Amino acid sequence: MIKITEIKTTITSLLKKAENIDVFFTNVSKTDSSVEENQIYKYFHVSLIPISTALFGKYLRDRALFVDIAYINDKADSNTFYDWMEAMDQNFLPYVQIGKRSITIENSSFKIVDNIGHYTFTLRFRDVIAIDYNEQGVLAENLNINFVQED
C-alpha cells in the first residue's frame, strides 16, 4: 500500500533535484519582516488532492490523486518558469518511482498564473488493502511427486 507520506517524500526528492529550495505541503505565509533574511522569495508549494478511491475486488482499490506543484519565485521571469517546466518533465515523466512501485504519469500540464508556475498531473494506481493473514493448520514442509509415464 502506498502511503501519502511516501508520495510526499518522493515528490520532495524529485523537486530538490530540480532546485534545492524549500518544499511545503501546507499553507505558507511570507513574513512581512523588514529583515531580508526572514523573507521567503523562492519555494515550492505542493497540493495533493484525492480525486477518487474505488474498490476493485475484495483486497484492491483504485486510487487517484491530483498533484499541483506551485513554483513561487518572486524574481523569476517567463523564461525561468519555462526552464523549470522542462526540469519538471525530466524529473517526473514518464513515471514516478514511489518505493518499489513505478507509476506512469499519463500527462502533465503547465501554466503561469499571477507569476506562479503550476505543474500539474494525476497519479493513478491500484493499491492493495492491508490484509491480516492468519495461518490455519500446519503447512507442508516437503512434497514428493512421482510421475508415472503411461504408454
N, C-alpha and C positions, 0 to 999 in steps of 0.2 A: 504494500500500500504506500502510495506517495503522499507524504505529509506536506502541508503548506510550508512548514519551516524548511523542508528540503528544497522546495521550489524557490523560496526566498534566498536561500544560501546559493543556489545555482545562479539565479539572476544576478545577485550581488557580485559573484566572482566573474561573470561574463561582462558586467558593466565596468568592473575595475580593470579588465583587460583593455577596454576602450579608452578609459580615462580614470586615473586614480584619484577620484573625488568622493565626497560623502554620498551615501545611498540611504534614502529614507523611505519607510513604508507607512509612516504616519504623517499627519499634517506638520508642516514646518513653518514657523513664523520667523521671518527675518527680524533680527534685532534692530531697533531704531537707535542704537547706541551711536554716539559720535566717535567712539573708539573704533577705528577701522578694523582692527584685529577681531572684533566681535561680530562683524557683519559677514553674512554668507552671500557670496556673489555667484557661486557656481556649485551645483549639486544635482543629483538625480532624485526624482520622486517616483516611486513605483506604486501603482494601484493594481491590486489583484481582485477581480470582481467575479465571484462564482456565477456562471450562467445557468448551468443545469447539472443535475445528478439524476441518473436514471438506472434503476436496477436492471440487470441483464442476467437472468437466471437466478440461482439461489445465492451464489457467492461472488458475483461480479457486478460492477457498476460502471457505467459510462459517465465520465466527468468532463466538464468544460469550464475553463477559466479564461476570462478576458484579461489581458495584460496591457496596461498603458504605462509606458516609461516616459516620463517628462524630463527633459534636459533643460534646466534653468541655468542660464549663463548671461548675466547682465551685460557682459562686454562682448557678446557674440554678434556676428552679422550673418546674413543668409548663407554665405559660403561655409562658415563654421558649422552651421546646422546640417548642411548637405554632406560635409565631410563626416560628421557624427553619424548621419543616417547610413552612410556606406560602411562605417565601422560596425554599426549595429547589424547590418546584413551579414557581414563577415562573421560576427560572433554568434548570431542566433540562427542563421539559415545554413543548411536545410533542416537541421534538427538540433534539439537541446538534449544534452546528456544529464539526466537527473538520477543520481545514484547509479544503479546498474541498468536503468532504462533509458532508451532513446526515444524522444517524442518528436515527430515530424511537425514542423511549422508549415502549414499548408500555404498560408500567405501572410504578408505583413503590410502595414501601411505607415505612411509618414506624413505629417503636416506640421506647419508652424502656425501657432495661434497666440496672439499677444506676445510675440517674441519669446515663445517657449516651444521647443521642439518636442513633438509627440511621436513615439514609435510604438505601434500597437500590433498585437497579434493575439490569436486564440490558441490556448493549449487544450487539445482534445486527446483523451486517453482512456483506456479501460483499466480499471483497478480491481484488485482482489480485496474483498472484505475480510477482515481478520477472522480466522476460523479457529475455534478451540477444538483440537483433535484429541480425543481420549482413546487410548488403545483398549481394545476389547479382546480378551483372551491372550493366548500365547502365540507369538509369531513363529513361523517355521524358520529354523536356522539353516538347515540343509535340505535340498530337494534333489533326489536322484531320479533321473528319467532314463528309461531304457527304450530304445527304438527297435522295433522288430520289422524286418523287411519281409513283405509278403510277395510271393511270386505271382 
